[in-house]
Amino acid sequence: MFDAVKSTVSDIRDMRVRGAGRIARAGASALGEFAQGYPGGSLEDFKRDLDAAKGAILASRPTAVSLWNGVQACVRDVGGAQSLEEAKGSVARNSKAFVEASSGALRLIAEFGAKRIRDGDTVLTHCNSSAAVGVIKEAHAQGKDVRAFATESRPWRQGLLTVRELSDAGVDVTLIIDSAVRSVMRRMDGVFVGADTVASNGALINKIGTSQLALAAHEARVPFHVCTETYKFSPMTMFGDMVEIEERDSGEVAGPEEVPSGVRVYNPVFDATPARHIDALITEVGIISPGSVYDVMVRQLGSDIFRT
């Protein structure tokens, strides 16, 4: 009964499933499959096993609050269930609803964000964000002459996925190495990145290297946009919790035969971009300022924000 959960955890940990939105949808779908396939037993047994499944999924990518919010959306009604079937049904329904809402959010973000791209603009993106790529593709689909630059995004080189996707859509796209960002920034009309987590103060946690894009954009007076679903807003940060920055295996950067003995390799996955370097967040509820994140978070999550 844990097959779907184990497979999803493995896919997320091994980067076969990448991107905060995809991770969230995968985690929610796995819990839905778990609930639908639960063979029987008592309500207490189901709750215990569901907690174990939830814990395994959440541990697979600790920084991505989208995964936490997706999981919480699935299990939020279990506490009030009076029977095993009611609990199973609630998880399955909530899982389906979250996946559908997440996909719908991407379409709205693309529509809103495309309005921030003018005919003839050159834009820069980082890593492989479905939301950011969707904005660029939508602008192109509207007939705008859009040129895109995409970073390679070491060490996993997710930028290669981005350039393939944009090229397949017919967008004029150029791949650059991460350290070329400042060199090309003055040629840009806008920067569009995704989000792994957005804190209550409007700060962005995203793929390592995002903060250097924001700094270079700030210096060059180039608008910096964050394309994000509101389920990537972190309710934990409202209560003072810090966002954990995941560090992955050093072998992703360099093998032991490539560096002298005793040399350490630091491989953080994400970095933090302060709100003051963000011009706007493009969400499914509209284009908002970093200072509006707290209010949107409370309005969107409501009383569920206090549930764990």
C-alpha positions in Angstrom: 0.0 0.0 0.0 3.0 2.3 0.3 4.2 1.6 -3.3 3.0 4.9 -4.7 4.5 6.8 -1.7 7.8 5.0 -1.9 8.1 5.6 -5.6 7.2 9.3 -5.3 9.7 9.8 -2.5 12.4 8.2 -4.5 11.6 10.2 -7.6 11.7 13.5 -5.7 14.9 12.7 -3.8 16.7 11.6 -6.9 15.5 14.6 -8.9 13.4 12.6 -11.4 10.6 15.0 -10.3 11.9 18.6 -10.2 10.3 21.9 -9.6 8.2 23.0 -6.6 4.9 22.7 -8.3 5.6 19.3 -9.8 6.9 18.1 -6.5 3.7 19.3 -4.7 1.4 17.6 -7.3 3.4 14.4 -7.1 3.2 14.3 -3.3 -0.5 15.1 -3.3 -1.2 12.5 -6.0 0.8 9.8 -4.0 -1.3 10.4 -0.9 -4.5 10.2 -3.0 -3.3 6.9 -4.4 -2.4 5.7 -0.9 -5.8 6.5 0.4 -7.7 4.9 -2.5 -5.6 1.7 -2.3 -5.7 1.4 1.5 -6.9 -2.2 2.0 -8.9 -1.9 5.2 -8.4 -2.0 9.0 -9.5 0.6 11.5 -9.6 4.4 11.2 -6.8 4.5 13.7 -4.6 2.2 11.6 -5.3 4.5 8.6 -4.4 7.6 10.5 -1.1 6.0 11.7 -0.1 4.8 8.3 -1.1 8.1 6.7 1.1 10.0 9.1 4.0 7.7 8.2 3.3 8.3 4.5 3.0 12.0 5.0 6.3 12.1 6.9 8.2 10.2 4.3 6.9 12.5 1.5 7.7 15.7 3.4 11.3 14.5 4.2 12.1 14.1 0.6 12.5 17.8 -0.1 12.4 19.8 3.2 12.8 23.3 1.6 9.8 23.1 -0.8 6.9 24.5 1.2 4.7 23.7 -1.9 5.1 20.1 -0.9 4.1 20.8 2.7 1.1 22.8 1.7 0.0 20.2 -0.9 0.3 17.4 1.7 -1.6 19.5 4.3 -4.4 20.2 1.7 -4.8 16.4 1.3 -5.0 15.5 5.0 -6.8 18.5 6.4 -10.2 16.8 6.9 -8.9 13.5 8.3 -9.1 14.6 11.9 -12.8 15.1 11.7 -13.6 11.8 9.9 -15.9 9.4 11.7 -15.0 6.3 9.7 -12.3 4.8 7.7 -14.2 5.2 4.4 -14.9 8.9 5.2 -11.2 9.5 5.9 -10.0 7.7 2.8 -12.6 9.6 0.7 -11.5 13.0 2.0 -7.9 12.4 1.2 -8.6 11.2 -2.3 -11.0 14.1 -3.0 -8.6 16.7 -1.6 -5.7 15.2 -3.5 -7.6 15.5 -6.8 -8.7 19.1 -6.0 -5.2 20.2 -5.1 -3.7 18.8 -8.4 -6.5 20.5 -10.4 -6.1 23.8 -8.6 -2.4 23.7 -9.0 -2.6 23.1 -12.8 -5.2 25.9 -13.1 -3.0 28.3 -11.2 -0.2 27.9 -13.8 -2.6 28.9 -16.6 -3.7 32.1 -14.7 -0.1 33.0 -13.9 0.9 32.6 -17.6 -2.0 35.0 -18.6 -1.2 37.6 -15.9 2.6 37.4 -16.4 2.4 37.7 -20.2 1.1 41.2 -19.7 4.4 42.2 -18.2 6.2 41.2 -21.4 6.1 43.7 -24.3 6.6 43.0 -28.0 10.3 43.0 -28.7 11.4 42.3 -25.1 14.3 40.2 -24.1 13.9 38.3 -20.8 16.0 36.2 -18.5 14.9 33.1 -16.6 16.7 30.7 -14.2 16.5 27.0 -13.5 13.3 25.3 -14.8 10.2 26.9 -13.4 6.9 25.8 -15.0 5.3 29.1 -13.9 8.1 31.3 -15.3 8.4 29.3 -18.5 4.7 29.4 -18.9 4.7 33.2 -18.8 7.3 33.4 -21.6 5.5 30.8 -23.7 2.2 32.6 -23.3 3.7 36.0 -24.4 5.1 34.2 -27.5 1.8 32.5 -28.2 0.1 35.9 -28.1 2.3 36.9 -31.1 4.8 39.0 -29.2 8.4 39.0 -30.4 10.1 37.6 -27.3 13.7 36.6 -26.9 14.7 34.6 -23.9 18.0 33.9 -22.1 18.2 31.0 -19.7 20.9 30.1 -17.2 22.5 26.6 -17.3 21.7 26.3 -13.6 24.5 24.1 -12.2 24.9 21.5 -10.9 21.9 19.7 -12.3 21.7 22.0 -15.4 17.9 22.4 -15.3 18.4 25.2 -17.7 18.7 22.6 -20.5 15.2 21.6 -19.8 14.1 25.2 -20.0 15.8 25.9 -23.3 14.4 22.8 -24.9 10.8 23.7 -23.7 11.1 27.2 -25.0 12.7 26.2 -28.2 10.0 23.6 -28.8 7.4 26.4 -28.4 9.2 28.5 -31.0 10.8 31.0 -28.7 14.1 32.5 -29.7 16.2 31.3 -26.7 19.9 31.6 -25.7 21.6 29.4 -23.0 24.2 31.1 -20.8 26.4 29.9 -17.9 25.3 31.0 -14.5 28.3 33.4 -14.0 27.4 35.3 -17.2 24.3 36.8 -15.6 25.7 40.2 -14.8 27.3 40.4 -18.3 24.0 40.1 -20.1 21.7 41.9 -17.6 21.8 45.3 -19.2 20.4 43.7 -22.4 17.3 42.4 -20.5 13.9 44.0 -20.2 12.8 41.8 -17.4 13.7 38.8 -15.2 11.1 36.0 -14.6 11.9 33.3 -12.0 9.9 30.7 -10.1 9.8 30.0 -6.4 10.3 27.1 -4.1 9.1 29.1 -1.0 7.9 32.6 -0.3 8.2 33.8 3.2 5.6 36.0 5.0 7.8 39.0 4.6 7.9 38.6 0.8 11.4 37.1 0.7 12.0 34.4 -1.9 13.7 31.0 -1.5 14.5 29.6 -4.9 17.2 27.7 -6.8 20.7 28.7 -5.9 21.8 31.6 -8.0 18.5 33.4 -8.0 19.7 36.0 -5.5 22.6 37.0 -7.9 20.1 37.5 -10.7 18.1 39.8 -8.4 21.2 41.7 -7.4 22.3 42.2 -11.0 18.7 43.2 -12.0 18.6 45.7 -9.2 21.9 47.2 -10.2 20.8 47.4 -13.9 17.2 48.7 -13.0 15.7 45.6 -14.7 12.3 44.5 -13.3 12.6 41.3 -11.3 9.4 39.1 -11.3 8.6 36.0 -9.2 6.1 33.7 -10.9 4.5 31.6 -8.1 1.4 29.8 -7.0 0.1 31.0 -3.6 0.5 27.5 -2.2 4.2 28.2 -2.2 3.7 30.8 0.5 5.0 29.5 3.8 2.6 29.8 6.7 5.4 28.6 9.1 7.3 31.8 8.5 4.4 33.8 10.1 5.4 32.3 13.4 9.1 32.8 13.2 10.2 29.5 11.7 13.2 29.8 9.4 13.2 28.2 6.0 15.6 25.2 5.9 18.1 25.5 3.0 18.6 22.0 1.7 22.2 20.9 1.0 22.7 18.0 -1.4 25.6 15.5 -1.9 28.9 17.1 -2.9 29.2 14.6 -5.7 26.7 16.5 -7.7 29.4 19.3 -8.0 32.6 17.4 -8.2 33.7 13.8 -7.7 36.3 12.8 -5.1 38.9 12.2 -7.9 38.4 15.8 -9.1 39.4 17.7 -5.9 42.4 17.2 -3.6 42.0 15.3 -0.4 40.6 17.5 2.4 38.9 19.9 0.1 35.3 20.4 1.1 32.5 21.0 -1.4 29.5 23.1 -0.4 26.3 22.3 -2.4 23.3 24.3 -1.2 20.2 23.9 -3.4 18.6 27.2 -2.7 19.3 30.8 -1.7 17.3 33.7 -0.3 16.4 36.9 -2.2 15.2 39.7 0.0 11.8 41.3 -0.7 13.5 44.7 -1.5 14.9 43.2 -4.7 11.6 41.9 -6.0 9.4 44.1 -8.1 6.3 41.9 -8.2 5.0 38.4 -7.6 2.8 37.0 -10.4 0.3 34.7 -8.8 -3.0 33.0 -9.7 -4.8 35.7 -7.6 -3.1 38.5 -9.5 0.1 40.5 -9.6 1.0 41.5 -6.0 3.9 43.3 -4.2 6.1 41.4 -1.7 4.5 43.4 1.0 1.1 41.9 0.2 2.2 38.3 0.8 1.2 38.2 4.5 -2.4 39.4 3.7 -2.8 37.0 0.8 -1.5 34.1 2.9 -4.0 34.7 5.6 -6.9 35.2 3.2 -6.0 32.1 1.1 -5.2 29.7 3.9 -7.7 31.0 6.5 -8.0 28.8 9.6 -6.1 26.0 7.9 -2.9 28.0 8.5 -3.0 26.8 12.1 -3.3 23.2 11.3 -0.3 20.9 11.1 
